[in-house]
Amino acid sequence: MLSLLRGLRQSKAPVPALVSLGHAGPAFFECLDLVGTRPLLTSAKAFAVGDSTRSGSLDLFDRQLKTAHRDRAALRPYVEDPLLVAVTESLLDRLEDCKRTFPVVAVLGGAGDVVTSRLSGGRAGIRKVLQMDISSGMLQRDQTFAQAAAKEGKKERPDTHYIQADEEFLPFKPGSLDLIVSCLSCHWVNDLPGMLQQCRRALKPDGLMLAAMFGGDTLHELRVSCNLAEEELQGGVSQRVSPLAQVRDCGSLLTVGGFNIPAVDVDDITIHYKDFKGVVNHIRSLGESNAVHTRQPLMRKAVAQRAAEIYKERFEDTESGTLPATFQVLYMTGWAPHASQQKPARRGSATVSFEDLQDALKKHSDKPGHPT
């Protein structure tokens, strides 16, 4: 989300491919739309899915640059990030409220390995996971980590396959998935309504969509500090933190995507850092640097230093001497339509008016002995 403080040479987006961990049986390919694909020479189990370049008017985010950000983040030593763990566990807690099982699951980008590792042990009846990411580096890192965990005898994971593809062009066949989990990747998608429509088509009837993404109040401390520093030293501001959805948008997004029984929750997570550099380094380690096409890729050293001073002046926790950063997380839940689901009553079919209900409640509250 934060613009890089130094230039980053953009690399070409990797060829989208499907790479299976272990045996890629027929059930694996039944979920995938491989029309027009070709085998890659590098692996007998890899297939091209299509071109990740985007056409159309909705082009706010640079998907190739976002791939480079995630590839760079994958080079760091792998340790589960507390923020990703907290968001993932909160999102997956919603599975505990579901009576049905979800044998085939797709995990889209973001906190992919954190999600997959918490779908182990037969949780929610999950047997097969298709973990997808736009970054080949992330997939290779997660695959290596999963293999190491298996050798150490940790909790057995479901049969997992790793798919390199773009969230904006999902490679899944219609009606092939029981559950889709997207944890912290939706906020970088250009056409989010279109992506949600693809997810709904990929789900079986009564399939579940779970999504979490950063909301508009995320890193508001950083946004204010950078804007004030640029206004003070340069006489204007540039977009240092990417635009993010507001909680009021999420219900409409699910409805436009064709989901039934939409539900939206919001949670603010505050993380404390030793200094301004710690904030920036954490954002980069998550692969969350700014990828807006209209970004200013460079920030002058004087501006960065002034932003750090303003951050400390305005937001420092005086008791601990740390700098807080807010991450607003929007949780979305929606179900693919099915005949068994509850439906709203026909408009005008109500037999009792709100006035009658109000009068009945007033009479009940006026009874002797009723607490007020």
ROLOLO-794333 format. One line per field, with one value per residue (C-alpha): z, y, x; chain. Coordinates in nm, 4 decimals. Layout:
BEGIN
w	[Z|...] $
v	[Y|...] $
u	[X|...] $
kette	[A|...] $
This chain:
BEGIN
w	[0.0000|0.0616|-0.2350|-0.2526|-0.1119|-0.3920|-0.7487|-0.8301|-1.1714|-1.3033|-1.4366|-1.6819|-1.5264|-1.5029|-1.7278|-1.5396|-1.4751|-1.2718|-1.0659|-0.8656|-0.5372|-0.5497|-0.7842|-1.0019|-1.0361|-1.2490|-0.9670|-0.9718|-1.3391|-1.3119|-1.1243|-1.3838|-1.7087|-1.9274|-2.2644|-2.4888|-2.2510|-2.3483|-2.1548|-2.0269|-2.0997|-1.7430|-1.5828|-1.6870|-1.4344|-1.5394|-1.7755|-1.8972|-1.8013|-2.0242|-2.0469|-1.7287|-1.9171|-1.8676|-2.1206|-2.0433|-1.8713|-1.5086|-1.4648|-1.1344|-1.0093|-1.1851|-1.1595|-1.2943|-1.0269|-0.7616|-0.8811|-0.8411|-0.4882|-0.3864|-0.5556|-0.3586|-0.0318|-0.0953|-0.0855|0.2831|0.5448|0.6019|0.9397|0.9882|1.0209|1.3292|1.1261|0.8625|1.1326|1.3186|1.0025|0.8764|1.2025|1.2348|0.8771|0.9087|1.2390|1.0231|0.9121|1.2656|1.2188|0.9063|0.9332|0.5823|0.4605|0.1874|0.0173|-0.2563|-0.1671|-0.3590|-0.1647|-0.3520|-0.3000|0.0026|0.3118|0.1081|0.3127|0.6444|0.5254|0.3830|0.6979|0.9015|0.6798|0.7915|1.0109|0.8230|0.9198|0.7669|0.5727|0.3436|0.1344|-0.1525|-0.1664|-0.4786|-0.3597|-0.6205|-0.6357|-0.9012|-0.7691|-0.8608|-0.5841|-0.3200|-0.4470|-0.4510|-0.0972|0.0330|-0.1383|0.0134|0.3581|0.3293|0.2298|0.5242|0.7623|0.6305|0.6948|1.0515|1.1076|1.1693|1.1292|0.7919|0.5330|0.2755|-0.0744|-0.1983|-0.5494|-0.6306|-0.9151|-1.0574|-1.2050|-1.1763|-0.9417|-1.2172|-1.4490|-1.2376|-1.4022|-1.2336|-1.4101|-1.3260|-1.0312|-0.9403|-0.5909|-0.2520|-0.0854|-0.1916|0.0612|-0.0345|0.2538|0.1912|-0.1871|-0.3048|-0.2391|-0.5301|-0.7855|-1.0527|-1.1289|-0.7906|-0.8882|-1.1905|-0.9751|-0.7292|-1.0175|-1.1354|-0.7827|-0.7667|-1.1019|-0.9861|-0.6720|-0.6584|-0.5574|-0.1854|-0.2021|0.0344|-0.0337|0.2487|0.1863|0.3903|0.2590|0.3943|0.4307|0.3797|0.7292|0.6913|0.7589|0.8029|1.0255|0.7432|0.4869|0.7016|0.7754|0.4112|0.2893|0.5448|0.4728|0.0969|0.1345|0.3615|0.1483|-0.2050|-0.2040|-0.3040|-0.2269|-0.4215|-0.3638|-0.1252|0.0095|-0.2340|-0.2345|-0.0445|-0.0187|0.2543|0.4682|0.3088|-0.0312|0.0649|0.0856|-0.2617|-0.3965|-0.2754|-0.4153|-0.7537|-0.7476|-0.7273|-0.3706|-0.1341|0.2405|0.2282|0.5572|0.6272|0.9411|1.0185|1.2598|1.3410|1.4255|1.5703|1.5514|1.7345|1.5782|1.7175|1.4557|1.1144|0.9351|1.1075|0.9604|0.6090|0.6360|0.7576|0.4664|0.2193|0.3825|0.3271|-0.0419|0.0212|-0.1348|-0.3466|-0.6949|-0.8233|-1.1844|-1.0995|-0.8042|-0.7631|-0.7290|-0.5560|-0.2347|-0.1645|0.1371|0.3032|0.2581|0.4024|0.7029|0.7602|0.7305|0.9997|1.2249|1.1756|1.2394|1.5700|1.6672|1.5947|1.6643|1.9049|2.2007|2.4790|2.7341|2.5241|2.2892|1.9902|1.6688|1.6153|1.2693|1.2074|0.9746|0.9077|0.7896|0.6063|0.6237|0.3617|0.3532|0.0745|-0.0521|-0.4084|-0.4705|-0.3853|-0.3566|0.0095|0.1240|0.3076|0.0872|0.1769|0.1907|-0.1016|-0.0685|0.0729|0.2225|0.5847|0.8020|1.0874|1.0490|1.2367|1.4115|1.5472|1.6667|1.8377|2.0145|2.1291|2.2675|2.4483|2.6098|2.7175|2.8707|3.0597|3.2470|3.6242|3.7218|3.3747|3.3988|3.2413] $
v	[0.0000|0.2363|0.3763|0.2533|0.4946|0.4029|0.2957|-0.0609|-0.2008|-0.3641|-0.7153|-0.8899|-1.0830|-1.4580|-1.6953|-1.8140|-2.1865|-2.4679|-2.6614|-2.9618|-3.0667|-3.4435|-3.6474|-3.4420|-3.6848|-3.6486|-3.4764|-3.1965|-3.1164|-3.1481|-2.8155|-2.6277|-2.4619|-2.5548|-2.4680|-2.3348|-2.4175|-2.5675|-2.7794|-2.6036|-2.7559|-2.7021|-2.9529|-3.2418|-3.1225|-2.7567|-2.5927|-2.2365|-2.0832|-1.7781|-1.4257|-1.2180|-0.8878|-0.6845|-0.5154|-0.2842|0.0456|-0.0677|-0.0469|0.1222|-0.1212|-0.2384|-0.6170|-0.6792|-0.4532|-0.6267|-0.9585|-0.8132|-0.6945|-1.0426|-1.2093|-0.9798|-1.0486|-1.4230|-1.3895|-1.2984|-1.5739|-1.7215|-1.6611|-1.6500|-1.2861|-1.2105|-0.9807|-1.2475|-1.5086|-1.2892|-1.2062|-1.5656|-1.7178|-1.4619|-1.5300|-1.9088|-1.9002|-1.8552|-2.2177|-2.3284|-2.1910|-2.4028|-2.7459|-2.8559|-2.9723|-2.8272|-3.1032|-2.8870|-2.5439|-2.2671|-2.0311|-1.7078|-1.5095|-1.2955|-1.5065|-1.8284|-2.0576|-1.9262|-2.0169|-2.3574|-2.4616|-2.3921|-2.6073|-2.9228|-3.2052|-3.2545|-2.9131|-2.8521|-3.1779|-3.0301|-3.2876|-3.0901|-2.7367|-2.5387|-2.2608|-1.9856|-1.6819|-1.4380|-1.4727|-1.7765|-1.6837|-1.7030|-2.0394|-2.1848|-2.0584|-2.1941|-2.5303|-2.5611|-2.4710|-2.7210|-3.0001|-2.9185|-2.9194|-3.2597|-3.4051|-3.2748|-3.4665|-3.1636|-3.1820|-3.3379|-3.0917|-3.1695|-3.2688|-2.9361|-2.8104|-2.4781|-2.2645|-1.9575|-1.7383|-1.3934|-1.3366|-1.1252|-1.4299|-1.7316|-2.0669|-2.2694|-2.4437|-2.3367|-2.5265|-2.6995|-2.5615|-2.5945|-2.3060|-2.0075|-1.8275|-1.4964|-1.3575|-1.0137|-1.0126|-0.8564|-0.4985|-0.5229|-0.6447|-0.3920|-0.5304|-0.6572|-0.7031|-0.9060|-1.1191|-1.1905|-1.2906|-1.5345|-1.6752|-1.7240|-1.9072|-2.1316|-2.2333|-2.5189|-2.4288|-2.3434|-2.2972|-2.0453|-1.7409|-1.6087|-1.2945|-1.0483|-0.7318|-0.4116|-0.1261|0.2491|0.3392|0.1145|0.3008|0.6320|0.7425|0.6863|0.8543|1.1678|1.1869|1.1538|1.4020|1.6658|1.6211|1.6562|1.9551|2.1248|2.0628|2.0291|2.2300|1.9326|1.5699|1.2425|0.9076|0.7239|0.4841|0.3034|0.3650|0.1009|-0.0002|0.1277|-0.1004|0.0450|-0.0860|-0.4512|-0.5480|-0.4059|-0.5884|-0.9238|-0.8514|-0.7480|-1.0630|-1.2703|-1.3991|-1.4704|-1.4028|-1.1462|-1.0549|-0.7939|-0.7403|-0.4923|-0.5130|-0.2688|-0.4201|-0.1927|-0.2921|-0.1022|-0.0453|0.0742|0.3465|0.4713|0.2375|-0.0578|0.0419|0.0635|-0.2622|-0.4545|-0.3292|-0.4329|-0.7742|-0.8358|-0.7467|-0.4558|-0.1701|0.0747|-0.0550|0.2217|0.3148|0.6863|0.6507|0.8566|0.5784|0.7952|0.9945|1.2538|1.1787|1.5070|1.4282|1.0786|1.2171|1.4827|1.2201|1.0155|1.3215|1.4028|1.0393|1.0509|1.3930|1.3102|0.9388|0.8181|0.6149|0.8173|0.5361|0.2784|0.5110|0.3081|0.4100|0.2564|0.1622|0.0737|-0.2058|-0.2029|-0.5453|-0.5986|-0.9523|-1.0638|-1.3794|-1.4862|-1.8033|-1.9206|-1.9376|-2.2611|-2.3533|-2.4537|-2.1096|-1.8678|-1.6097|-1.2726|-1.2627|-1.1112|-0.7360|-0.6403|-0.9839|-0.8713|-0.9090|-0.6817|-0.3195|-0.1568|0.0664|-0.2418|-0.3864|-0.0599|-0.0465|-0.4091|-0.3473|-0.0344|-0.2199|-0.4979|-0.2519|-0.0763|-0.3936|-0.3879|-0.5453|-0.5046|-0.3659|-0.0234] $
u	[0.0000|0.2873|0.4782|0.8339|1.0872|1.3175|1.2573|1.1633|1.2427|0.9282|0.9652|0.7367|0.4527|0.5235|0.3376|0.0274|0.0559|-0.0899|0.1618|0.0516|0.2140|0.2094|-0.0077|-0.2431|-0.5309|-0.8443|-1.0344|-0.7783|-0.8331|-1.2116|-1.2122|-1.0082|-1.1000|-0.8036|-0.9546|-0.6798|-0.3971|-0.0660|0.1832|0.4944|0.8322|0.9513|0.7163|0.4987|0.2396|0.2271|-0.0189|-0.0563|-0.3887|-0.3876|-0.2583|-0.2568|-0.2567|-0.5688|-0.7939|-1.0811|-1.1482|-1.1038|-0.7302|-0.6514|-0.3866|-0.0714|-0.1029|0.2490|0.3954|0.1854|0.3292|0.6792|0.5943|0.4815|0.7781|1.0093|0.8268|0.8616|1.2416|1.2356|1.2795|0.9346|0.7750|0.3984|0.2990|0.0827|-0.1446|-0.2096|-0.2675|-0.5189|-0.7169|-0.7106|-0.8303|-1.1084|-1.2205|-1.2128|-1.4014|-1.7102|-1.6754|-1.7599|-2.1126|-2.1746|-2.3356|-2.2383|-1.8982|-1.6751|-1.4722|-1.3105|-1.1738|-0.9958|-0.7675|-0.6982|-0.3770|-0.3033|-0.2391|-0.2498|-0.0280|-0.1628|-0.5129|-0.4193|-0.2312|-0.5462|-0.7671|-0.5868|-0.7075|-1.0341|-1.1686|-1.5138|-1.4792|-1.2130|-1.0272|-0.8729|-0.7287|-0.6421|-0.4113|-0.3835|-0.1561|-0.0414|0.3146|0.5219|0.7662|0.4953|0.3743|0.7261|0.7902|0.4585|0.5130|0.8605|0.7283|0.4423|0.6804|0.9093|0.6118|0.5033|0.8494|0.8392|0.5175|0.2977|-0.0809|-0.1567|-0.2790|-0.5462|-0.4381|-0.2987|-0.2265|-0.0615|-0.1945|-0.0264|-0.2997|-0.4513|-0.7470|-0.9033|-0.9190|-1.0115|-0.9304|-1.2064|-1.4931|-1.8487|-1.9956|-1.6679|-1.5936|-1.7620|-1.5788|-1.3659|-1.1465|-0.9865|-0.7827|-0.6280|-0.6071|-0.9362|-0.8211|-0.5732|-0.8289|-0.9279|-1.2738|-1.3868|-1.7549|-1.6421|-1.4127|-1.6946|-1.9218|-1.6535|-1.6320|-2.0074|-2.0068|-1.7204|-1.9115|-2.1559|-2.5121|-2.5096|-2.1306|-1.9706|-1.7539|-1.5371|-1.3341|-1.1305|-0.9702|-0.8226|-1.0717|-1.0548|-0.9269|-0.6217|-0.2946|-0.4728|-0.1836|0.0630|-0.1623|-0.1990|0.1739|0.2789|0.0178|0.1151|0.4871|0.4390|0.2070|0.4594|0.7696|0.6342|0.3138|0.0959|0.0205|0.0464|-0.1198|0.1128|-0.1505|-0.3782|-0.7550|-0.9496|-1.3150|-1.5434|-1.7582|-2.0740|-1.9561|-1.9213|-2.2884|-2.3487|-2.0445|-2.1782|-2.5247|-2.3865|-2.1725|-2.4910|-2.4520|-2.7389|-2.7497|-2.4661|-2.3006|-2.0329|-1.8238|-1.5481|-1.2572|-0.9782|-0.6402|-0.3708|-0.0058|0.2676|0.6090|0.9386|0.9763|0.8604|1.0985|0.9333|0.5959|0.7392|0.9347|0.6294|0.4178|0.6846|0.7289|0.3567|0.3870|0.1478|0.3449|0.1475|0.0621|-0.1654|-0.0864|-0.0866|0.1527|0.4674|0.7282|0.9887|0.9675|1.2327|1.4501|1.3526|0.9826|1.0252|1.2106|0.9451|0.6696|0.8440|0.8586|0.4900|0.3945|0.5795|0.4414|0.0782|0.0375|0.3087|0.1870|0.3478|0.3300|0.5166|0.7031|0.5792|0.4057|0.0598|-0.0689|-0.4328|-0.5389|-0.9127|-1.0281|-1.3573|-1.4996|-1.7519|-1.9635|-2.1960|-2.3634|-2.4156|-2.7923|-2.9747|-3.3425|-3.3057|-3.1907|-3.4143|-3.5815|-3.7317|-4.1095|-4.2970|-4.3278|-4.6669|-4.7330|-4.6903|-5.0032|-4.8900|-4.7801|-4.4931|-4.7477|-4.9273|-4.5984|-4.5098|-4.8448|-4.8132|-4.4647|-4.5832|-4.8746|-4.6375|-4.3914|-4.6741|-4.7745|-4.7072|-4.3784|-4.2258|-3.8708|-3.8270] $
kette	[A|A|A|A|A|A|A|A|A|A|A|A|A|A|A|A|A|A|A|A|A|A|A|A|A|A|A|A|A|A|A|A|A|A|A|A|A|A|A|A|A|A|A|A|A|A|A|A|A|A|A|A|A|A|A|A|A|A|A|A|A|A|A|A|A|A|A|A|A|A|A|A|A|A|A|A|A|A|A|A|A|A|A|A|A|A|A|A|A|A|A|A|A|A|A|A|A|A|A|A|A|A|A|A|A|A|A|A|A|A|A|A|A|A|A|A|A|A|A|A|A|A|A|A|A|A|A|A|A|A|A|A|A|A|A|A|A|A|A|A|A|A|A|A|A|A|A|A|A|A|A|A|A|A|A|A|A|A|A|A|A|A|A|A|A|A|A|A|A|A|A|A|A|A|A|A|A|A|A|A|A|A|A|A|A|A|A|A|A|A|A|A|A|A|A|A|A|A|A|A|A|A|A|A|A|A|A|A|A|A|A|A|A|A|A|A|A|A|A|A|A|A|A|A|A|A|A|A|A|A|A|A|A|A|A|A|A|A|A|A|A|A|A|A|A|A|A|A|A|A|A|A|A|A|A|A|A|A|A|A|A|A|A|A|A|A|A|A|A|A|A|A|A|A|A|A|A|A|A|A|A|A|A|A|A|A|A|A|A|A|A|A|A|A|A|A|A|A|A|A|A|A|A|A|A|A|A|A|A|A|A|A|A|A|A|A|A|A|A|A|A|A|A|A|A|A|A|A|A|A|A|A|A|A|A|A|A|A|A|A|A|A|A|A|A|A|A|A|A|A|A|A|A|A|A|A|A|A|A|A|A|A|A|A|A|A|A|A|A|A|A|A] $
